[in-house]
Amino acid sequence: MKKVLIIFLITLTACTMNIANEQQGKKYEWYASGNAPLLYPTELFLGDFIFSNNERLYIPESVPYASKWGQSGKTHLLDNNKFPAPTAIDIIWFSWAENKFYSLESELPLEIIENLLAEIDEETKEPQYQYITVGMAPYGKLAIWLSGNGKTTEVVWLQADPTDVKMKDFAPTVEYTQKEYRDLVFKDCKAAYENYQKNGLPDRMLFERYMQKFNYRITPKFENEEMVFEGIEMYYYNGELNTTNSGEHAENAMRAKPCKIVLNWSIGKAQYGGYFWTDEKKIIETFANLYGDITSKKGELIIEVGESNNQFKFFLKDDTAMIEIPVEEMEIIVFKNKFEFFRSENYKRPQGGWRD
């Protein structure tokens, strides 16, 4: 009996080890990428994703990183882009606006990343996510998103520490001090440099506010019963987005504040598309006033569309209060059957800017 039990335990242990090895060896097709806010460019010194076997995948360099927050940038051109989910990150970068290096070695939420990489798009039957992007924000803040097929999902928000890097190691082909190098390259990013000259560095809490999440759902309402809801695309201040029209907006979930909303509806054969950009200060203020410190309480963002198809109202509410969000402070453009139908007086985006 003892011998049988020993054999059973050995077999069970072997099976458990095989399952663990299979899980550790599971690979997904994904690309590493970097990101930094358009007005606060950064440059990478070292950046690696680390796997459970201690092998590494480098994050491609871009001089500088400067784009829409959350947007994937340069990627690898490799023969094989199948890798396990990363378990950690090791990164050092240079913040041009701050003239400062930051360093971070941190474990990553492996289970969350694996679950996302394993998701399959129901329509295409392809993986939902193909990119893992590292976002480097001012004051050493670092975000990591997974993105692909109309979705971007934040997986972690980390804090790096200031560090020192010798210029002979960072830029061995030039003979500049760190400040001289920074001043030279920063001027090439004209919009970022001019913003820095005018406004300096942002509030230390700005990106914390961008990344903060609240428990709410999004509810479109139409004044005319002939109006038919066709879909909604959501872009958030924390870099996340969902343009899949999957219906997830109707359920309460922890979400960041919306920065852009695309609402589609129809009346008979007429197809309408409304594009709404929220005012940053007003939307931050509205969420703070309704939620206070209790971000987990259930709320609702209501979008009302008037019968004329060019009048709108926005409200943020919970069980006890409702706050109207002034549309006068939003940029709005509406298309009817792909032709411009309406634009707000304060709409100042260039031609085609509604795509941004």
C-alpha positions as CSV (number, residue, x, y, z in Angstrom):
1,M,0.0,0.0,0.0
2,K,2.8,2.4,0.9
3,K,4.6,1.6,-2.4
4,V,1.4,2.4,-4.4
5,L,1.0,5.6,-2.5
6,I,4.6,6.7,-3.2
7,I,4.1,5.9,-6.9
8,F,0.9,7.9,-6.9
9,L,2.6,10.9,-5.3
10,I,5.5,10.8,-7.7
11,T,3.1,10.6,-10.6
12,L,1.0,13.5,-9.2
13,T,4.1,15.6,-8.7
14,A,5.3,14.9,-12.2
15,C,2.0,15.9,-13.7
16,T,1.9,19.1,-11.7
17,M,5.5,19.9,-12.8
18,N,4.5,19.2,-16.4
19,I,1.5,21.5,-16.2
20,A,3.6,24.2,-14.6
21,N,6.3,23.8,-17.3
22,E,3.6,24.0,-20.0
23,Q,2.2,27.2,-18.5
24,Q,5.7,28.8,-18.2
25,G,6.5,27.8,-21.8
26,K,3.3,29.0,-23.4
27,K,4.0,31.7,-26.0
28,Y,2.0,34.4,-27.6
29,E,2.6,36.6,-30.6
30,W,3.2,40.1,-29.3
31,Y,5.4,43.1,-30.0
32,A,7.2,45.3,-27.4
33,S,6.8,49.1,-27.8
34,G,7.4,52.4,-25.9
35,N,5.5,55.6,-25.4
36,A,5.7,59.0,-23.8
37,P,3.3,61.9,-23.8
38,L,3.6,64.2,-26.8
39,L,4.4,67.3,-24.6
40,Y,6.9,65.4,-22.3
41,P,9.3,63.4,-24.6
42,T,11.7,60.8,-23.3
43,E,14.6,58.8,-24.5
44,L,15.4,55.2,-23.6
45,F,18.8,54.2,-22.2
46,L,17.9,50.6,-21.4
47,G,14.6,48.7,-21.6
48,D,13.9,45.0,-21.3
49,F,10.9,42.8,-20.6
50,I,12.1,39.8,-18.5
51,F,10.7,36.3,-18.7
52,S,10.5,33.6,-16.0
53,N,13.7,31.9,-17.4
54,N,15.5,35.2,-17.1
55,E,15.7,35.7,-20.8
56,R,15.0,39.3,-22.0
57,L,13.2,41.1,-24.9
58,Y,14.4,44.6,-25.5
59,I,12.0,47.6,-26.0
60,P,12.8,49.2,-29.3
61,E,14.4,52.7,-29.1
62,S,12.8,55.8,-30.5
63,V,14.4,59.2,-30.3
64,P,12.3,60.6,-28.8
65,Y,9.2,58.8,-27.5
66,A,6.5,61.4,-27.9
67,S,3.0,60.6,-29.0
68,K,-0.6,60.2,-27.9
69,W,-0.6,58.7,-24.4
70,G,-1.1,55.0,-24.6
71,Q,-0.4,54.7,-28.3
72,S,2.0,52.0,-29.4
73,G,5.1,53.2,-31.3
74,K,8.1,51.5,-32.8
75,T,8.2,47.7,-32.7
76,H,10.6,44.8,-33.4
77,L,11.1,43.4,-36.9
78,L,11.9,39.9,-35.9
79,D,11.4,36.6,-37.7
80,N,9.6,35.2,-34.7
81,N,7.6,37.4,-32.4
82,K,6.2,34.6,-30.1
83,F,7.2,35.1,-26.5
84,P,5.9,34.1,-23.1
85,A,4.2,36.8,-21.0
86,P,6.8,38.9,-19.3
87,T,7.2,38.5,-15.5
88,A,9.2,41.7,-14.9
89,I,10.6,44.9,-16.5
90,D,14.0,46.5,-16.3
91,I,14.2,50.1,-17.6
92,I,16.2,53.3,-17.5
93,W,15.0,56.4,-19.4
94,F,15.8,60.1,-19.8
95,S,13.0,62.7,-19.3
96,W,13.9,65.6,-21.6
97,A,11.6,68.1,-19.9
98,E,13.0,67.3,-16.4
99,N,16.6,66.7,-17.5
100,K,16.5,63.6,-15.3
101,F,17.1,59.9,-15.6
102,Y,14.7,57.4,-14.0
103,S,15.3,53.7,-13.3
104,L,12.9,50.9,-12.5
105,E,13.2,47.1,-11.9
106,S,9.8,45.7,-11.1
107,E,7.7,42.5,-11.2
108,L,4.7,42.6,-13.5
109,P,1.1,41.2,-13.0
110,L,1.8,38.0,-14.9
111,E,-1.6,36.4,-14.5
112,I,-3.4,39.6,-15.8
113,I,-1.0,39.8,-18.8
114,E,-1.4,36.1,-19.6
115,N,-5.2,36.3,-19.5
116,L,-5.2,39.3,-21.9
117,L,-2.7,37.8,-24.3
118,A,-4.9,34.7,-24.4
119,E,-8.1,36.6,-25.3
120,I,-9.4,35.9,-28.8
121,D,-11.4,38.4,-30.9
122,E,-14.8,36.9,-31.5
123,E,-15.1,38.2,-35.1
124,T,-11.6,37.7,-36.4
125,K,-10.7,34.7,-34.3
126,E,-7.3,36.3,-33.9
127,P,-5.7,37.3,-30.6
128,Q,-7.3,40.5,-29.2
129,Y,-4.0,42.0,-28.0
130,Q,-0.7,42.1,-30.0
131,Y,1.3,44.9,-28.3
132,I,2.7,45.4,-24.8
133,T,3.6,49.1,-24.5
134,V,5.6,50.9,-21.8
135,G,4.5,54.6,-21.2
136,M,7.0,56.9,-19.5
137,A,5.4,59.9,-17.9
138,P,6.8,62.9,-15.9
139,Y,8.1,62.4,-12.4
140,G,9.1,58.7,-13.0
141,K,5.6,57.4,-13.5
142,L,5.4,54.4,-15.8
143,A,2.3,52.7,-17.3
144,I,2.1,49.4,-19.2
145,W,-0.8,48.7,-21.6
146,L,-1.8,45.8,-23.8
147,S,-3.4,46.8,-27.1
148,G,-4.7,45.6,-30.4
149,N,-7.8,45.2,-32.5
150,G,-9.5,48.4,-31.3
151,K,-8.7,47.9,-27.6
152,T,-6.1,49.2,-25.2
153,T,-6.1,48.0,-21.6
154,E,-3.9,49.3,-18.8
155,V,-2.3,46.5,-16.7
156,V,-0.1,48.3,-14.2
157,W,0.9,51.9,-13.0
158,L,4.4,52.0,-11.5
159,Q,6.8,54.5,-9.9
160,A,10.5,54.7,-10.9
161,D,13.3,56.3,-9.0
162,P,15.7,59.1,-10.2
163,T,19.1,57.7,-11.1
164,D,22.4,58.9,-12.5
165,V,23.8,57.9,-15.9
166,K,27.1,59.0,-17.3
167,M,26.8,60.8,-20.6
168,K,29.7,58.8,-22.0
169,D,27.5,55.7,-21.5
170,F,24.3,57.3,-22.7
171,A,25.6,59.2,-25.7
172,P,29.2,57.9,-26.3
173,T,29.6,59.6,-29.7
174,V,29.0,63.2,-28.5
175,E,30.9,65.4,-26.1
176,Y,28.2,67.3,-24.2
177,T,27.2,67.7,-20.6
178,Q,23.8,66.2,-19.7
179,K,22.2,69.6,-19.8
180,E,23.8,70.6,-23.1
181,Y,22.6,67.4,-24.7
182,R,19.1,67.8,-23.3
183,D,18.8,71.4,-24.5
184,L,20.0,70.4,-28.0
185,V,17.6,67.5,-28.5
186,F,14.6,69.0,-26.7
187,K,14.4,71.9,-29.1
188,D,13.8,69.5,-32.0
189,C,10.4,68.7,-30.4
190,K,9.0,72.1,-31.1
191,A,5.6,71.8,-29.5
192,A,7.0,70.1,-26.4
193,Y,9.8,72.6,-26.0
194,E,7.5,75.6,-26.5
195,N,5.0,74.2,-24.0
196,Y,7.9,73.7,-21.5
197,Q,9.1,77.3,-22.0
198,K,5.6,78.6,-21.5
199,N,4.2,76.3,-18.8
200,G,7.1,74.4,-17.3
201,L,6.5,71.0,-15.9
202,P,2.9,69.7,-15.3
203,D,1.3,69.4,-11.9
204,R,2.7,66.4,-10.1
205,M,-0.8,64.9,-9.8
206,L,-1.8,65.4,-13.4
207,F,-1.0,61.9,-14.6
208,E,-2.3,60.4,-11.4
209,R,-5.6,62.0,-12.3
210,Y,-5.4,60.7,-15.8
211,M,-4.9,57.2,-14.5
212,Q,-7.5,57.2,-11.8
213,K,-10.5,55.0,-12.4
214,F,-14.2,55.2,-11.3
215,N,-17.0,52.7,-11.3
216,Y,-19.5,53.9,-13.9
217,R,-21.4,52.9,-17.1
218,I,-22.1,54.9,-20.2
219,T,-25.8,55.4,-21.3
220,P,-26.8,57.0,-24.6
221,K,-30.4,58.4,-24.6
222,F,-32.2,59.7,-27.7
223,E,-35.1,62.2,-27.6
224,N,-36.7,60.8,-30.8
225,E,-37.9,57.1,-30.5
226,E,-37.0,56.7,-34.2
227,M,-33.3,57.1,-33.4
228,V,-31.5,53.8,-33.2
229,F,-28.3,53.4,-31.2
230,E,-25.6,51.9,-33.5
231,G,-22.5,51.9,-31.3
232,I,-20.1,53.8,-29.1
233,E,-16.3,54.1,-29.0
234,M,-14.6,55.3,-25.9
235,Y,-11.1,56.9,-25.5
236,Y,-9.9,57.5,-21.9
237,Y,-7.3,59.8,-20.3
238,N,-5.3,56.9,-19.0
239,G,-4.5,55.7,-22.5
240,E,-7.1,53.0,-22.6
241,L,-9.7,52.7,-25.4
242,N,-12.4,50.5,-26.7
243,T,-13.6,51.0,-30.3
244,T,-15.0,47.4,-30.7
245,N,-18.7,48.4,-30.1
246,S,-18.9,45.3,-27.9
247,G,-21.5,46.7,-25.6
248,E,-19.2,46.7,-22.6
249,H,-20.1,50.4,-22.0
250,A,-23.5,49.4,-20.7
251,E,-22.1,47.6,-17.6
252,N,-20.6,49.2,-14.6
253,A,-16.8,48.9,-14.5
254,M,-13.8,50.7,-13.2
255,R,-12.9,53.2,-16.0
256,A,-10.8,56.3,-16.4
257,K,-12.3,59.6,-17.3
258,P,-13.4,59.8,-21.0
259,C,-11.4,62.2,-23.2
260,K,-13.1,61.3,-26.5
261,I,-16.4,59.7,-27.3
262,V,-17.6,58.6,-30.7
263,L,-21.4,57.9,-30.7
264,N,-23.1,56.4,-33.7
265,W,-26.9,56.4,-34.3
266,S,-29.3,56.2,-37.2
267,I,-32.8,57.4,-38.3
268,G,-34.1,55.3,-41.1
269,K,-31.4,55.3,-43.8
270,A,-29.6,58.3,-42.3
271,Q,-26.4,57.4,-40.4
272,Y,-25.0,59.8,-37.8
273,G,-21.6,59.9,-36.1
274,G,-21.0,62.3,-33.3
275,Y,-17.4,63.0,-32.0
276,F,-17.1,64.6,-28.6
277,W,-13.9,65.8,-26.8
278,T,-14.3,66.5,-23.1
279,D,-12.7,69.5,-21.5
280,E,-9.9,68.2,-19.4
281,K,-10.3,70.5,-16.4
282,K,-14.1,70.2,-16.4
283,I,-14.2,66.4,-16.6
284,I,-11.6,66.0,-13.8
285,E,-13.6,68.5,-11.7
286,T,-16.9,66.8,-12.4
287,F,-15.7,63.3,-11.4
288,A,-14.0,64.6,-8.3
289,N,-17.2,66.4,-7.2
290,L,-19.4,63.3,-7.7
291,Y,-17.1,60.6,-6.4
292,G,-14.9,62.3,-3.9
293,D,-12.7,59.6,-2.4
294,I,-15.2,56.8,-3.0
295,T,-14.3,55.8,-6.6
296,S,-15.9,52.4,-6.3
297,K,-19.5,53.6,-5.9
298,K,-21.7,53.0,-8.9
299,G,-22.2,55.9,-11.3
300,E,-23.5,56.6,-14.8
301,L,-22.4,58.9,-17.6
302,I,-25.5,59.9,-19.6
303,I,-25.3,61.3,-23.2
304,E,-28.6,62.8,-24.4
305,V,-29.1,63.4,-28.1
306,G,-31.8,65.9,-29.1
307,E,-34.3,65.4,-31.9
308,S,-32.4,67.9,-34.1
309,N,-29.3,65.6,-34.0
310,N,-27.1,68.6,-33.1
311,Q,-28.1,69.3,-29.5
312,F,-26.6,67.3,-26.7
313,K,-26.5,67.1,-22.9
314,F,-24.0,65.2,-20.7
315,F,-24.6,64.2,-17.1
316,L,-22.7,62.3,-14.5
317,K,-24.9,60.8,-11.8
318,D,-25.1,58.4,-8.9
319,D,-28.0,57.4,-6.6
320,T,-28.0,60.8,-4.8
321,A,-26.8,63.4,-7.3
322,M,-26.6,64.4,-10.9
323,I,-24.1,66.9,-12.3
324,E,-24.4,68.4,-15.8
325,I,-21.2,68.5,-17.8
326,P,-21.4,71.7,-20.0
327,V,-21.2,70.9,-23.7
328,E,-20.2,74.4,-24.4
329,E,-16.7,73.4,-23.2
330,M,-16.5,70.4,-25.5
331,E,-15.3,70.2,-29.0
332,I,-18.1,68.5,-31.1
333,I,-18.4,67.5,-34.7
334,V,-21.3,65.4,-36.2
335,F,-21.4,63.7,-39.6
336,K,-24.5,62.6,-41.5
337,N,-24.0,59.9,-44.1
338,K,-20.2,60.7,-44.0
339,F,-20.7,64.4,-44.7
340,E,-20.2,67.1,-42.0
341,F,-23.6,68.0,-40.5
342,F,-22.7,70.1,-37.4
343,R,-19.7,71.5,-35.6
344,S,-19.5,73.4,-32.3
345,E,-18.3,77.0,-32.3
346,N,-15.2,76.0,-30.3
347,Y,-14.2,73.1,-32.7
348,K,-10.7,74.0,-33.8
349,R,-9.2,70.8,-35.0
350,P,-7.5,70.7,-38.4
351,Q,-9.1,69.0,-41.4
352,G,-9.4,65.3,-40.6
353,G,-8.6,66.0,-36.9
354,W,-11.7,64.2,-35.8
355,R,-9.8,61.0,-36.4
356,D,-7.3,61.8,-33.7
